[in-house]
């Protein structure tokens, strides 16, 4: 179980860091979050937009 939790913790931490450090308006953050999450599901991993909200 521990090998699964560490990457999950890092991913969740990056997600919230990208959201809080972005200077974009909230509406744009929401749009980028949905877009990046959809791309990550399709790509089965990374969305390819490091540092954007939702990545």
C-alpha positions as a printed Julia matrix, in Angstrom:
55×3 Matrix{Float64}:
   0.0    0.0     0.0
   2.85   2.43    0.81
   4.28   2.41   -2.76
   0.9    3.65   -3.98
   0.44   6.37   -1.37
   3.68   8.27   -1.93
   3.08   9.12   -5.64
  -0.56   9.87   -4.84
   0.48  12.29   -2.08
   2.93  14.02   -4.45
   0.29  14.3    -7.18
  -2.3   15.78   -4.84
   0.28  18.19   -3.44
   1.26  19.36   -6.94
  -2.4   19.76   -7.87
  -3.09  22.15   -5.0
   0.24  23.96   -5.38
  -0.48  24.64   -9.05
  -3.95  25.91   -8.15
  -2.78  28.22   -5.38
   0.25  29.65   -7.2
  -1.57  30.46  -10.43
  -2.43  34.13  -11.03
  -5.29  33.27  -13.37
  -8.92  34.12  -12.59
 -10.87  31.33  -10.86
 -13.04  30.66  -13.92
  -9.95  30.08  -16.07
  -8.45  27.82  -13.4
 -11.61  25.68  -13.44
 -11.51  25.39  -17.24
  -7.84  24.42  -17.21
  -8.42  21.91  -14.42
 -11.15  20.12  -16.39
  -9.08  20.18  -19.58
  -5.93  18.89  -17.91
  -7.75  16.18  -15.95
  -9.47  14.99  -19.17
  -6.15  14.85  -20.99
  -4.53  12.93  -18.15
  -7.31  10.32  -18.3
  -6.9    9.95  -22.06
  -3.1    9.8   -21.82
  -3.29   7.5   -18.77
  -0.94   9.7   -16.8
   0.28  13.22  -17.32
  -1.64  15.96  -19.1
   1.59  17.49  -20.4
   1.01  20.97  -18.96
   3.23  21.04  -15.89
   2.52  23.95  -13.59
  -1.0   24.63  -14.83
  -4.03  24.2   -12.59
  -5.25  20.62  -12.65
  -1.89  19.15  -13.5
